């Protein structure tokens, strides 16, 4: 599928027919209704035909791109630091990640990437888990609340992934386009990567590489060139963070 096809009004994923024109009842009708209300509200404002206006689109690109890129930069700084300084960078990495989620949800919802929207929203508990663990000092023991939060994230993230994938398949069909495969890559990379990095695991960066590469392709297909470039920049910082974290662990093993 070309970029033109992805952005064409005739493409299945870019046209919404409204809840009254579908015979499906029950579970999927809830998604239809929510989708219809969101688009109607924006069409009364700065949108034309359900598409984000140029001004809103520009600012959402700026906000989403800047905060998500800062997240990767701060993780890179964290892996280059030690002790309290590293903990502070880790805290800020999760703070800007949470802030940057909002414009991403706006952009993705109006491009009708519903699988990614549900997963991103479902990943919020993981982000707060990462922030909670970052705020905790190394000599502190995990609290019962922290353990319950981690369990809650597991349940929420899995549910969000299942619902998002199910709706995406229902809406467009069984993985018939490049954009759907890109959505799936973002889904897997985001869910696994966010959770693994929340617990400060090395492989979380590898999952973030999958997420950034897939998101960059998705943004390019849908005409968000600036965000596609931002994803490429993020890839470089993720690789840098992975390299320094791996090197640091190798030094620790040698010291033992």
Secondary structure, 3 states (H helix, E strand, C coil): CCHHHHHCCCCHHHCCCCHHHCCCCCHHHHHHHHHHHHHHHHHCCCCECCECCHHHHHHHHHHHHHHHHHHHHHHHHHHCCCHHHHHHHHHHHHHHHHHHHHHHHHHHHHCCCHHHHHHHHHCHHHHHHHHHHHHCCCCCCCCHHHHHHHHHHHHHHHHHHHHHHHHHHHHHCCCCCHHHHHHHHHHHHHHHHHHHHHCCCCCHHHHHHHHHHHHHHHHHHCCCHHHHHHHHHHHHHHHHHHHHHHHHHHHHHHHC
